[in-house]
Amino acid sequence: MPPSTQPKSALMQYFFWAIVVTVAGLALGAGVGWIYTESLPGMLSFLFIVAVLAVLEISLSFDNAIVNANKLKEMRPEWQHRFLTWGIVIAVFGMRIVFPLLIVVIAAKIGPIEAIRLAATEPEQYSRIMQDAHLPIAAFGGTFLMMVALNYFFDQDKDIHWLGWIETRMARSAAVKGIEVGIVLLLALTFSHLQPGDQGRVFIEAAILGLVTFLAVEVLGGLIDSRQAATSAAARGGLGAFLYLEVLDASFSFDGVIGAFALSQNMFVIAIGLGIGAMYVRSMTIMLVEKGTLAEYRFLEHGAFYAILILSVIMYLQSLVHIPEVITGLGGAALIGVSLWSSIRWNRRAAMA
């Protein structure tokens, strides 16, 4: 094979199924558009929204892919494969279809069949119920993601720092047990007091549930993997790590699913568009692991966790003011871009030295 074709072949190896899903998804989106509008302009409009949602999901999930890769590199090959196969089914079907329906079922106190009928025949009402449920979702997802980010920085064993003036202090402060939990609780209480009326109670309850979920996943994952490791040293990085990644993925998906309703009120269009984006995130994750990108660019991981920390704060702020998803996506991508640039500069200086 000629050398010039190798990079393209390597990329095709990682993104082949993502491209297949893209083609199938766009065709399905066009079909849904024709069913609902029975016109060419309507079909093209649905097709365009599907494409925009896919790009939006990818832009919002760069940091997700990097953090997933950080965890995935410790997992055994069979669990990496399961994350790419089982995980994508959970991400697309579970988070993009079942999760919104479950919110409507709980919020509107109706049955699952009625929720599906509402999504198919009354998308405006379905969208309104989803938007009304944004507050507890933002509190839960923001809290979980904030714990993920702070848990990375408040680590005594962390010896590579990007922004040394703050990261060294955070690493030293990790000697104080539970400091990240205290910070999150303080922020959650502050934002709950800023909510109008009874919304403060809803916010703090959802935030505490997000905190408990993070701690439960950490404990449960550790117990599962330690029990497997006791049987065989090669058993680490199995079910516990898989469970952690799925909950992490769900937390990343909360904001994207809710924000998608600003572009379309059709549940099927949203599921298709975000599902295409989720497939690319999975492919990027596997590529980062197999190519060793995180080891090659030492500050890339830092940029991703800073992006997660900012995303969690934005989710908190969205309980008070509307922040466009474009700002969230561009902000995260910019941080990752700067961390990549810093990594390249560091590599050049190290090579010269």
C-alpha positions in Angstrom: 0.0 0.0 0.0 1.4 3.4 -0.9 2.5 5.5 2.1 0.2 8.4 1.1 -2.9 6.2 1.5 -2.0 4.9 5.0 -3.4 7.9 7.1 -6.7 7.7 5.2 -6.9 3.9 5.8 -6.1 4.4 9.4 -8.8 7.0 9.9 -11.3 4.8 7.9 -10.5 1.9 10.4 -11.7 4.0 13.3 -14.5 5.9 11.7 -15.9 3.4 9.2 -19.0 2.5 11.3 -19.5 6.1 12.3 -19.7 7.0 8.5 -22.1 4.1 7.9 -24.3 5.3 10.8 -24.1 8.9 9.4 -25.4 7.8 5.9 -28.1 5.6 7.4 -29.1 8.4 9.9 -29.3 11.1 7.2 -31.5 8.8 5.1 -33.7 8.0 8.1 -33.9 11.7 8.9 -35.0 12.5 5.4 -37.6 9.7 5.6 -39.0 11.1 8.9 -39.2 14.6 7.3 -41.1 13.2 4.3 -43.5 11.4 6.7 -44.2 14.5 8.7 -44.3 17.1 5.9 -44.8 15.2 2.6 -42.8 17.9 0.8 -39.3 18.2 -0.5 -38.5 21.4 1.4 -39.8 19.8 4.6 -37.7 16.7 4.1 -34.6 18.9 3.4 -35.3 20.9 6.6 -35.4 17.7 8.7 -32.2 16.5 7.0 -30.4 19.8 7.8 -31.5 19.7 11.5 -30.2 16.1 11.8 -26.8 17.2 10.4 -26.6 20.3 12.7 -27.5 18.1 15.8 -24.8 15.6 14.9 -22.2 18.4 14.6 -23.4 20.0 17.8 -23.1 16.7 19.7 -19.6 16.2 18.4 -18.5 19.7 19.3 -19.9 19.3 22.8 -18.3 15.9 23.3 -14.6 16.4 22.5 -13.9 16.5 26.2 -16.1 13.5 26.7 -14.0 11.5 24.2 -10.7 12.5 25.9 -12.0 11.6 29.4 -13.4 8.3 28.1 -10.0 7.5 26.6 -8.3 8.2 29.9 -10.5 5.6 31.6 -10.7 3.2 28.6 -6.9 2.9 28.3 -6.9 1.0 31.6 -9.7 -1.4 30.4 -9.1 -4.8 28.9 -9.6 -5.1 25.1 -12.9 -7.0 25.4 -14.4 -4.3 27.6 -13.1 -1.7 25.2 -15.0 -3.5 22.5 -18.1 -3.8 24.7 -18.0 0.0 25.4 -18.0 0.6 21.6 -20.9 -1.8 20.9 -23.1 -2.2 24.0 -22.2 1.4 25.0 -23.4 2.9 21.8 -26.7 1.1 22.1 -27.1 2.5 25.6 -26.0 6.0 24.5 -28.3 6.2 21.4 -31.3 4.2 22.5 -31.1 4.7 26.3 -30.1 8.4 26.5 -31.6 9.8 23.3 -34.9 7.9 23.3 -35.7 6.2 26.6 -34.4 9.1 28.8 -36.5 11.9 27.3 -39.6 9.6 27.3 -38.9 8.7 31.0 -38.8 12.4 31.9 -42.1 13.0 30.2 -43.6 9.9 31.9 -42.5 11.2 35.4 -43.2 14.9 34.8 -46.6 14.5 33.2 -47.6 11.4 35.2 -48.6 9.5 32.1 -47.8 6.0 30.8 -45.0 5.2 28.4 -47.4 4.5 25.5 -49.0 7.9 26.0 -45.6 9.5 26.2 -44.7 8.0 22.8 -48.0 9.1 21.3 -47.4 12.6 22.7 -43.9 12.7 21.1 -45.2 11.5 17.7 -48.4 13.6 17.5 -48.0 16.6 19.9 -44.2 17.5 19.7 -44.9 21.0 21.1 -46.4 19.7 24.3 -43.6 17.0 24.5 -41.0 19.7 24.1 -42.6 21.9 26.8 -42.5 19.1 29.3 -38.9 18.4 28.6 -38.0 22.1 29.0 -39.8 22.3 32.3 -37.7 19.4 33.6 -34.4 21.2 32.8 -33.8 22.5 36.3 -33.3 19.1 38.1 -31.4 17.7 35.1 -29.0 20.6 35.1 -28.5 20.2 38.9 -27.9 16.5 38.7 -25.7 16.5 35.6 -23.7 19.6 36.7 -23.0 18.1 40.1 -21.8 14.7 38.6 -19.6 16.4 36.1 -18.2 18.8 38.6 -17.2 15.9 40.8 -15.5 14.1 37.8 -13.4 17.2 37.1 -12.5 18.1 40.7 -11.7 14.4 41.4 -9.0 14.7 38.7 -7.4 17.9 40.0 -7.6 17.1 43.7 -5.2 14.2 43.5 -2.0 13.9 45.6 -0.5 11.5 43.0 -1.0 14.0 40.1 2.5 15.1 39.1 1.9 16.6 35.6 0.4 20.1 35.7 -0.6 22.4 32.9 -1.5 25.5 34.9 0.9 24.9 37.7 0.1 27.9 39.7 -3.4 26.5 40.5 -3.0 22.7 39.9 -0.1 22.3 42.3 -2.2 23.9 45.1 -5.2 21.7 44.3 -3.0 18.6 44.3 -1.6 19.6 47.8 -5.1 20.3 49.0 -6.2 16.8 48.2 -4.6 15.8 51.6 -7.8 17.3 53.1 -10.3 14.3 52.7 -13.5 15.2 50.9 -12.5 18.7 49.9 -14.0 18.3 46.5 -17.3 17.1 48.0 -17.3 20.2 50.2 -16.7 22.6 47.3 -19.6 21.0 45.3 -22.0 21.1 48.2 -21.2 24.8 48.9 -21.8 25.7 45.2 -25.0 23.6 45.1 -26.3 25.4 48.3 -25.4 28.8 46.8 -27.3 28.1 43.6 -30.3 26.6 45.4 -30.7 29.8 47.4 -30.6 31.8 44.1 -33.6 29.9 42.7 -37.0 31.5 42.9 -39.7 30.0 45.1 -39.8 26.3 45.6 -37.2 25.7 42.8 -34.4 25.9 45.4 -35.5 22.7 47.0 -35.8 20.9 43.6 -32.3 22.1 42.7 -30.6 21.0 45.9 -32.3 17.6 46.0 -31.2 16.9 42.4 -27.7 18.1 43.1 -27.4 15.8 46.2 -28.7 12.9 44.0 -26.0 13.7 41.5 -23.3 13.7 44.2 -24.6 10.4 45.7 -24.7 8.9 42.2 -21.0 9.8 41.6 -19.9 8.4 45.0 -22.0 5.2 44.5 -20.6 4.6 41.0 -17.0 5.1 42.3 -17.5 2.7 45.2 -19.4 0.1 43.2 -16.9 0.2 40.4 -14.0 -0.1 42.8 -15.7 -3.1 44.5 -16.5 -4.9 41.3 -13.0 -4.4 39.8 -11.2 -5.2 43.1 -13.2 -8.5 43.4 -12.3 -9.4 39.8 -8.7 -8.4 40.3 -8.5 -10.7 43.4 -9.3 -13.6 41.0 -6.9 -12.5 38.3 -4.5 -9.5 37.9 -5.6 -9.2 34.3 -9.3 -8.7 35.3 -8.9 -5.1 36.2 -10.7 -2.5 34.0 -13.9 -4.6 33.5 -17.5 -4.1 34.6 -16.7 -1.4 37.2 -14.9 0.9 34.7 -17.6 0.2 32.1 -20.3 1.3 34.6 -18.4 4.5 35.4 -18.1 5.4 31.7 -21.8 4.8 31.0 -22.9 7.1 33.9 -20.3 9.7 32.8 -21.6 9.5 29.2 -25.2 10.0 30.5 -24.2 13.1 32.4 -22.6 14.5 29.3 -25.8 13.7 27.4 -28.2 15.6 29.7 -27.4 19.1 28.4 -27.2 18.0 24.8 -30.6 16.3 24.8 -32.3 19.2 26.5 -30.6 21.8 24.3 -31.5 19.8 21.1 -35.1 20.8 21.7 -34.2 24.4 20.8 -33.5 23.2 17.2 -36.3 20.6 16.9 -39.3 19.4 18.8 -39.3 16.0 17.1 -38.0 13.2 19.3 -37.1 11.0 16.3 -35.0 13.8 14.6 -33.2 14.5 17.9 -32.4 10.8 18.5 -31.1 10.4 15.0 -28.9 13.6 15.0 -27.5 13.0 18.5 -27.0 9.3 17.8 -24.8 10.1 14.8 -22.7 12.4 17.0 -22.5 9.8 19.8 -21.1 7.3 17.3 -18.2 9.7 16.3 -17.5 10.3 20.0 -17.1 6.5 20.5 -14.8 6.2 17.5 -12.7 9.2 18.6 -12.3 7.6 22.0 -11.0 4.3 20.6 -8.6 6.2 18.3 -7.2 8.2 21.2 -6.6 5.0 23.2 -5.0 2.9 20.4 -2.8 5.8 19.0 -1.6 6.8 22.5 -2.6 10.4 21.9 -3.0 11.2 25.6 0.5 10.1 26.3 1.9 12.0 23.3 0.2 15.3 24.2 0.7 15.7 27.9 -1.7 18.6 28.5 -4.6 17.4 26.3 -6.2 15.6 29.2 -6.0 18.7 31.4 -7.8 20.7 28.8 -10.6 18.2 28.7 -11.1 18.2 32.5 -11.1 22.0 32.6 -13.7 21.9 29.8 -15.8 19.5 32.0 -15.4 21.8 35.0 -16.6 24.8 33.0 -19.5 22.7 31.5 -20.6 21.8 35.0 -20.7 25.4 36.1 -22.5 26.4 32.9 -25.2 23.7 33.7 -25.6 25.3 37.1 -25.8 28.8 35.5 -28.4 27.6 33.1 -30.8 27.1 36.0 -30.9 30.9 36.2 -30.1 32.2 32.7 -30.2 30.7 29.2 -26.7 30.0 27.8 -26.7 29.0 24.1 -25.2 25.5 23.4 -22.9 27.0 20.8 -21.1 28.9 23.5 -20.7 25.7 25.6 -19.4 23.7 22.6 -17.0 26.4 21.4 -15.7 27.1 24.9 -14.8 23.4 25.5 -13.3 23.0 22.0 -11.2 26.2 22.6 -9.8 24.9 25.9 -8.9 21.6 24.3 -7.3 23.4 21.4 -5.2 25.5 23.7 -4.1 22.5 25.7 -3.1 20.7 22.5 -1.1 23.8 21.4 0.6 23.9 24.8 1.5 20.2 24.5 3.0 20.7 21.1 5.1 23.5 22.4 6.3 21.4 25.4 7.2 18.6 23.0 9.3 20.9 20.9 11.1 22.4 23.8 11.8 18.9 25.2 13.1 17.7 21.8 15.5 20.8 21.6 16.7 20.2 25.2 
